[in-house]
Amino acid sequence: MVVNAKISLRAARVNAGFTQKQAADKLLIGTSTLQGYESGKRQPRMDLLGRMETLYGISIQHFRLAVE
């Protein structure tokens, strides 16, 4: 059996041990921008998803985004 688990951007950040401010600073974006991504009001570009993947230590294919 294959389980395809998805994790929200917020859960990935929290699991990696970052506050929103810490993650935003490391991703070189504003805190309000990160809040928009985590709430689903905004969609991150692929290059930013790649940086999130590296920072959070999880493959982007496991991120649950508002638009899939």
HELIX and SHEET records of a PDB file:
HELIX    1   1 LEU A    9  ASN A   15  1                                   7    
HELIX    2   2 GLN A   20  LEU A   27  1                                   8    
HELIX    3   3 THR A   31  SER A   39  1                                   9    
HELIX    4   4 MET A   46  TYR A   56  1                                  11    
HELIX    5   5 ILE A   60  HIS A   62  5                                   3    
SHEET    1   A 2 ILE A   7  SER A   8  0                                        
SHEET    2   A 2 PHE A  63  ARG A  64  1                                        
END                                                                             
